């Protein structure tokens, strides 16, 4: 039986490098992830953690694959909601493909570990990726409220 999978695709008027920075650079991610920040070395095998603005650990995992600025694969587990954490590990694959000289296709495929995680990512990814798109295209995010 296959895992529940969430896929989000958007097109962004920016270079792959700019979109990559919006997904990985602490200055950008604090804006696009509602104050949360990634802690990692951004290399294969490195531990990965997502820390909420208030200092709580939201998610953890490992960098499975990284090909800057085209592909990032994360082993991922929710850490702050026990009912989601008990579902176990999921896998998130982010790809950035050049579509034209000034636009890219961004695809996030999140193979989840269960129904609670699929519900969480299907609510979270559209908000985060809307912020990524807005930030790189306009210089400001679309949404400012925190994700609960």
C-alpha positions in Angstrom: 0.0 0.0 0.0 1.4 3.4 -1.0 1.8 6.2 1.5 -0.6 9.2 1.4 1.1 11.8 -0.8 0.6 15.5 -1.1 1.9 17.3 -4.2 2.0 21.1 -4.7 3.1 22.7 -8.0 3.6 26.4 -8.6 5.4 28.6 -11.1 7.5 31.4 -9.9 8.9 34.3 -11.8 12.5 34.0 -10.5 15.7 32.1 -11.0 16.3 28.7 -9.5 18.9 30.2 -7.2 16.5 32.8 -5.8 13.8 30.2 -5.1 16.4 27.9 -3.5 17.5 30.8 -1.2 13.9 31.5 -0.3 13.6 27.8 0.8 16.9 27.4 2.6 18.4 30.8 3.6 17.6 31.7 7.3 16.8 35.4 6.4 14.2 34.2 3.8 12.8 31.2 5.7 12.0 33.3 8.8 9.6 35.3 6.6 8.2 32.4 4.6 7.8 29.9 7.4 6.1 32.4 9.8 9.1 32.9 12.0 10.3 29.3 12.0 13.9 28.5 11.0 15.7 25.5 9.7 18.8 24.2 11.5 21.0 22.1 9.3 24.3 22.0 7.4 22.5 21.5 4.1 24.5 18.5 3.1 23.6 14.8 2.7 23.3 12.9 6.0 23.1 16.1 8.0 20.5 16.4 10.7 17.6 18.8 9.9 15.4 20.6 12.4 12.6 23.1 12.0 12.4 25.4 15.1 9.3 27.5 15.7 9.6 31.2 16.4 9.0 30.6 20.1 11.9 28.1 20.2 9.9 24.8 20.2 11.0 22.0 18.0 8.4 21.6 15.2 9.9 18.9 13.0 13.1 16.9 12.7 14.8 14.7 10.2 17.8 14.4 7.9 19.0 15.7 4.5 18.7 12.7 2.3 19.7 14.3 -1.0 20.7 17.8 -2.0 21.5 19.2 -5.5 21.5 22.9 -5.2 19.5 24.7 -6.7 17.5 21.8 -8.2 16.5 19.2 -5.7 16.2 18.7 -1.9 15.0 15.5 -0.2 14.3 15.4 3.5 13.4 12.6 5.9 10.8 14.3 8.0 8.9 13.7 11.3 6.6 16.1 13.2 7.8 16.6 16.8 5.3 18.9 18.5 2.0 17.2 18.0 2.1 13.7 19.6 -0.8 12.3 17.4 1.2 13.2 14.2 4.6 12.2 15.6 3.3 8.7 16.3 2.6 8.2 12.6 6.4 8.2 12.1 8.6 9.4 9.3 7.7 11.0 6.0 9.7 12.0 3.0 9.6 15.5 1.3 11.1 16.1 -2.1 11.4 19.6 -3.5 12.3 20.1 -7.1 13.0 23.4 -8.9 13.0 23.2 -12.7 13.7 26.1 -15.1 10.7 26.7 -17.3 11.9 29.9 -19.1 14.8 32.3 -18.7 12.9 34.1 -15.9 10.6 31.5 -14.3 10.8 28.1 -12.6 8.5 25.3 -11.7 8.5 24.4 -8.0 7.2 21.0 -7.0 6.9 19.8 -3.4 6.0 16.1 -3.0 5.4 15.0 0.6 5.0 11.3 1.1 3.4 11.2 4.5 3.3 8.7 7.2 -0.4 8.8 7.8 -3.7 10.8 7.6 -2.8 13.3 10.4 0.4 14.2 8.7 -1.2 14.5 5.2 -3.8 16.9 6.8 -1.0 18.9 8.3 1.1 19.2 5.2 -1.9 19.9 2.9 -2.6 22.9 5.1 0.9 24.1 5.6 2.6 23.8 2.2 0.2 26.1 0.4 0.7 28.8 3.0 4.5 28.5 3.0 4.8 28.2 -0.8 2.5 31.2 -1.4 4.9 33.1 0.8 7.9 31.9 -1.1 6.3 32.9 -4.4 5.2 36.3 -3.2 8.5 37.0 -1.5 10.7 36.3 -4.6 8.3 38.0 -7.0 7.4 41.1 -5.0 9.8 41.3 -2.0 7.1 40.7 0.5 5.2 37.6 1.8 1.5 37.0 1.2 0.6 35.8 4.7 1.9 36.9 8.1 -0.1 35.0 10.7 1.5 32.1 12.5 0.6 28.5 11.6 -0.9 26.8 14.7 
